[in-house]
Amino acid sequence: MPQVSGLELQRRLNALGSRIPIIFMTAFCGNAVEAQAMAGGAIAFLTKPLGPNTLSACIEAALRQRLSPRRA
C-alpha cells in the first residue's frame, strides 16, 4: 500500500476501537513484522504464494470469530 503500511493501518484501526478482523498478506516475510501484526490482533499473517485454500480458510476463521458471541 503506497500511503500507509499494513502495520500502521492496523494501529490506526485498533486506536479507533475497531474489531474488524485483519489478515496480513505479503510477499516479504519478516519475523519482527509478523510478531507485531499478531500482537496487534491479526487473525493471520500469510506469505505469498498462498496455497489454493489458504486465504479462504483464513477468511472463514475471521468470520467465525467475528460472529461468535463475546465472553465477558
C-alpha angles and dihedrals in degrees: 000000000000101000104040135011122244091247091052091049089050091050091050093048091048091049089055090052093248117169095194109137111242126209116189117212120183144157090215115066121196123170093219092052092046091049091051092048094050092044087053090058104266115165092218143350109217127189121209134273093056128200116251095263102027100099095041090050090052092048090050090050091049092051092048090051093046093048097043117101113261117240119221 
